[in-house]
Amino acid sequence: MILLALIAVLIGGGMVAAVAARWSAAAARWISLLALLADFGLGLSIWVRSAGAAGPWLVDADYAWLPQFGIRFHLAVDGLSLLLLMLTFFLGFVSVLASWSEITESVGFFHLSLLATLAGIAAVFLAVDLFLFYFAWELMLVPMYFLIAVWGHENRVYAAIKFFIFTQLSGLLMLVAILALYFFHHSTTGVYTFEYADLLGTALPPGTAMWLMAGFFVAFAVKLPVVPLHTWLPDAHTEAPTAGSVVLAGLLLKTGAYGMLRFVVPLFPDAAHKFAPVAIVLGVIGILYGAILAFGQTDLKRLVAYTSVSHLGFVLLGIFVGNALALQGALLTIICHGISTGALFVLVGSLQERIHTRELGRMGGLWATTPRLSGAALFFTLASLGLPGLGDFVGEFLVLLGTYRVSIPAAAIAACGVLAATLYGVRLVQRAFHGPNVHELRLADLAPREGLVVTLMAVALLWLGLYPRPVTATFQPAMDRVERVALK
């Protein structure tokens, strides 16, 4: 029942927060925090109790749902999904704290939407019945739409509709691919099933396997996002509230990477192997393209959004390179990018609350008036560009090392993306925080609540940069299964 509880606590907490907000906005915030802390504690208990566990799943919950159609309510967790669940609850906690003073209207509905989005994301990481997975995939989009459209900034409705159209249309392609796989499996075995374990190894003609893989890949590539399917991302990030940007960058994008690791490569190994050179090229293009466009931005949120395109190019590269080093690097990049970029969005949101702008041209000299905020921005910018000793460096270095063993040109070009990250990172810090305070800004520095947020995220990045072994060891069994398929 613990896996059901992980989802039920978030949904129940959101509903209770929505009701409590009718009397007290603070109560809604505290209820949301407690729900996320409870889930984090449950996830931690699974992690501790399952250390050294054998078998494909650490915890498994399987119930009949629509047996006449081969549909089961099957939730399961392994090392990969457990780590992403822990990231979900951690960044959910951060999102509530970051929106504490920013969200003052419809506070109850906001926390209901936020926790419903997190519940959908958690269900995506837990579902191992493909029908249930698609149901959770679509479920998380609706509350995310409301987070952007209701509490976003100037062009929020446009950004929310664009986000919804991109993700909905690509999701429909995945649905078609799931149904086709379902019927192909029946044609060869006589059994109708959406069970992940049953569908593994389904005999498919090579051309059919490539088309079905493409249906899954496009859905996950839009969410990751992969160039040229990324155009919804800068608008959604720019217009979303701070909590929405943290959830988008730290979690929703990671569902795309998770889908590739869990479904694309294992379900269609031969097709994925043939497609790998194309995916590697797309990953390298994304690394350079995102970094170059980030350097050209004047809107801080848009700048950070394009850095996500660049960093997640490393994830795509690592997944399709497929050896142990690259896969470990991809997972660490997934986690560390969620923390470092989420922290940058929190800090940009704090700045916008204070000066009501995100334009670099209206900043400058902020270090003199907000030294703690400026120092935190410098720390997470250095983390984002891959400073040794912090988690992002370990992830990207492992991806490059794994890529070098497969393609030296791809590794060399991708390494240029790390250099480009230095350019946009230096530009961000110099333009916003150094130089003269020409606009004579006098701002409040980080409040204790904001200081707690950035401290937690900084400690997490230091831990992952100096001692990532617990994370890589947890991921090892799932990584071995993916690696065996990728390199067969």
ABEGO torsion letter per residue (X at the ends): XAAAAAAAAAAAAAAAAAAAAAABAAAAAAAAAAAAAAAAAAAAAAAAAABGBBEABABBBBBBABAAAGBBBBBBBBAAAAAAAAAAAAAAAAAAAAAAAABABGAAAAAAAAAAAAAAAAAAAABABAAAAAAAAAAAAAAAAAAAAAABBAAAAAAAAAAAAAAAAAAAAAAAAAAAAAAAAAAAAGBBBABAAAABGBBBBAAAAAAAAAAAAAAAAAAOBBOAAAAAAAAAAAABBAAAAAAAAAAAAAAAAAAAAAAAAAABAAAAAAAAAAAAAAAAAAAAAAAAAAAABABAAAAAAAAAAAAAAAAAAAAAAGBAAAAAAAAAAAAAAAAAAAAAAAAAAAAAAAAGBABAAABEGAAAABAAAAAAAAAAAAAAAGBBGBAAAAAAAAAAAAAAAABAAAAAAAAAAAAAAAAAAAAAAAAAABEBBAAGBBBBBBBAAAAAAAAAAAAAAAAAAABAAAAAAAAAAAAAAAAAAAAX
